[in-house]
Amino acid sequence: MAIGVKVVARPRDLGQQAYVPALVKGLGVTMRHFFDNLFGGGKHIVTIQYPEERAVYPKRYRGLHRLMVREDGSVRCVACMCCPTVCPAHCITILAEQTGNPNEKRPRVFEIDELRCVVCGLCVEACPCDAIRMDTGIWSSPVALRGDAVQGKADLMKRGALSTAVQGGAGGDWRDKQR
Amino acid sequence: MGWLAILIPLVVFVVLGFVATLLFGWLIPALGGDLHSWYAALLKAAFILLGFVMPLAGVLTWMERRQSAMMQDRLGPNRANVGPVRAFGLMHFVADALKMLFKEDFVPANANKLLFALGPVMAIAPVLITFAVVPWGSGVCAGHLTDRLTDGQLAQCLDTGGGRFQVVHLEIGLLFYFAIASLAVYGATLAGWASYNKWSLLGGLRASSQMMSYEVTMGLAILGAFLVYGSLEPATIVQAQGDSILHWGVVTQPLGFVLFFTAAIAETKRTPFDIPEGESEVIGYFVEYSGMRFGMFYLAEFMEVIFTSAIVATVFFGGWQIPGLHADGFVAGQMPHWLVCTLQFVAWAVKVFVLCWFQLMIRWTMPRFRPDQLMRLGWKQLLPASLANILITAGVVLALMPGAK
């Protein structure tokens, strides 16, 4: 296709050509905002003054992961590998080990690379035993080294809490007890 | 909170006006000084420049950012503080000045050192000089501060006593202003050329073409006011606007006001006429400048804003006049001389301040013109309109003045 020239229609009426009516109209808008903000206690102002004021995050904002614990304080995770399998960013690493119980494994290593995590929450959906949650609402904090962004099992369990969810989905909704 | 934005400037202006009245009406005569002398003129210049223009230019740098923020539903710089005193971030301009003083003063390798240094000086000096002709009050009659003077007595006293609130009383005042103000273009052009940078040179050329084009309109637009008031002397023009608001230039010369104000904003090289600078993309004549040399360009720009406001207030808004206020108050024998003197200074300062605010308003409302649009506006629209304005004004003046033939 040959290169064509598109002619844009320009308004040629006097109001547009004389500038002044358009300027007055524009000044009307800016002055309304200016006076509203100056004398109306800043009613349109959207600025959040960060260190003193914080934005209120939506209730379902996810934030950093955490690993939940059982009544005896051990991790709920059974190293079923559902979450690393479903994770689209491949940021979860689990190395399983045996427990005394022949029916269960547990994670020896549970690492999440927060730099790779896309915060999609699929790991939470995939987890069959309410072990991993993304409900802390904590921003991943800045780090000096990439390796520091990898959260280990201890880090994840530090934010963890007791979960009494019953295997298989019975029991109350986990959202009822959060925060 | 918002009312403080009106109250604080007002209080400052009242204090300044009172200080001026005391300084020239009492202190200098009491010390045996002569108000006609060179040192009195120097003191007046020092008072108006150091007491009003420079601080206001500094505050305007902050006000521009705060005001634009308010217009755009933001807060703007509000955090600079001295200890616990934050004062809405008013100290930002002090912080800016300190920053500029301590920044590296970079000179490009192939730049012409002398002209590079001369650029900012040539930009700032004309603006300071033009303030010499601006009347910032009718003046004081030394030794009669507490008396109730009539208009005639005051006029006589000002002619003989030299207590005018104006650095020089020049019969060619406004021509002097045009002569000096057009020198400012050398600052921009020299800076652009001396930087040894293609883009700054182009910026300097844009600046010179723009300023020359709009000077024509500016001169012709104000000619109508000369015809109406029959004088080139700013103080005399202000005197002629005294009786009522109907004598103000904005009423007698509405078209002249719009044309002059537009051209004067173009002369300050600020949006919508900031083609010479175009800080966001086309980069202008001061790209190579840093530190306080850049700061001088920046400050010169704001002082031009103040000066534009001052001259517009003088010619079109009655300068220091308050409608109905005579030398002895609104009714005869009502107010002592010192009070009237202070009030007149406050009236002038408020008018200048409001016009500065209005210029900032326009600067943050209008988008920038394209160079060809700018030239078309200047030569094809403003210039014919100003010529028509002169013609009509001359016709009306001729018809109304019986002795004009």
Interface residues (C-beta under 8 A of the other chain):
Chain A: Y19 V20 L23 G26 L27 V29 T30 M31 H33 F34 N37 L38 F39 G40 G41 G42 H44 I45 V46 T47 Q49
Chain B: M1 G2 W3 A5 Q67 M70 M71 Q72 D73 R74 L75 V258 M361 I362 W364 T365 M366 L377
